[in-house]
Amino acid sequence: MFRRTFWFTAGAAAGVWATTKVNRKLKQLTPESLAAQAANKALAAGHRLKDFALDVRDGMAQREAELDEALGLGASADHELPAPRRYTAIENRNDPRYVERSTYSHNRNEDH
């Protein structure tokens, strides 16, 4: 009698455990749950990428300070950008960089 009760109880417990496991897995595979998991993983990847970028920036600043010290550049030097280049409105045909451009259009669909 005790054997039957034991095995009946063990079987019922195993059934409840298996049903609970299957229901949890099915809930994890719903579209809403999968979307939430994907969003959480994307957020985690974004945080890791941000941390990496901050580490790189800190490393760059440290290396720049080391190079400034090695080259004898003081912190008193102003770091200004160079003045913007000015382009001439009139082409200088005597300039060796000047390239003659044809005015003929190679587009056959264009009216001439």
N, C-alpha and C positions, 0 to 999 in steps of 0.2 A: 504494500500500500504506500509506503514512504517513497519507494522508487518511482512509482507512477506520479506521485505528487511532485517529486523533485524534477523529473523530466518534463512534466507539464509546465511547471514554473520556469524551468530553463528555456523551454521552447517559446513560451509567451514572452519572456524577457528578450530573447533573441529576435523575435518578431517585432516587438516594440522598438528595439534598437535599430534594426534594419529599416523599418518604416521611417523612423526619425531621420536616419542618414539619407535615405532616398529623397525624402521631402526637402531636406536642406539643400541637397545637390540640385534638385529641380528648381528651387527658388533662386539658386545662384545662376542658373542658365536662362532665366527670363530676360527679355530684351532690356527691361529697365535696369535690372541688376548688372547686365553686361555693360550697358552704357555708363552706369555709375562707376564700375570697376575701371573702364577705359579712361573716364575723366580723372579718377584718382591717380592712375598711373601717369597720365599726361601732366598733372600737377606736380607729381613727384619728380618726373623727368625735368620739368621746368625749373624746379628748385635746385636740382643737381646741376643743371646747366648754368644757372645764375651763380651758384657757389663756385663753379669752375671759372666763370668769367671774372669773378671777384678775385680769386686766387691768381689768375693770370695777370690782372691789373696790378695787384700788390707786388707780384714778382717783377713786373716791368718797372714799376716805380723803384723797387729796391735795386735792380740792375742799373737803372739810369743814375741813381745816386752813386753807386759804385763806380760807374764810368766817369761821372762828373768829378769824383774825388781822384780817380786815377789820372785824369787828364788835367787836373788842376783848375777846373772850372768852379768858380765860387758860386754861392747861392745869390750873390749880389747881381749877377748878370741878368739883364732883362731878356726874357724869352718873347720876342716879338716876331710876328709873321712878316715876311718880306712884303714890300709894296706890290700891289697887283700890277700885272703887265698891262701896258697900253698897246692897243692895236691901232694901226693907222687905217684911215678910211680910204686912202688912195694907195694903190699898189705901186711899189717901187720896182720897175722893170729892170733896173740895174742890179738889184739884189740877187745874189747867186741862188737864193732859196726860192725865187719866184718861178712859178710853173705856169706856162701858158695853158689856159683852159679853153677848150672849144665851146662855142655857143650853139653848136649843132646838137639838136636833141636826137637821141637814138631811139626814142619811143615812137613806134610806128603808129600807135593809136592816137597820137597827138596831132592836132591840125597844124599845118605849116603855113 
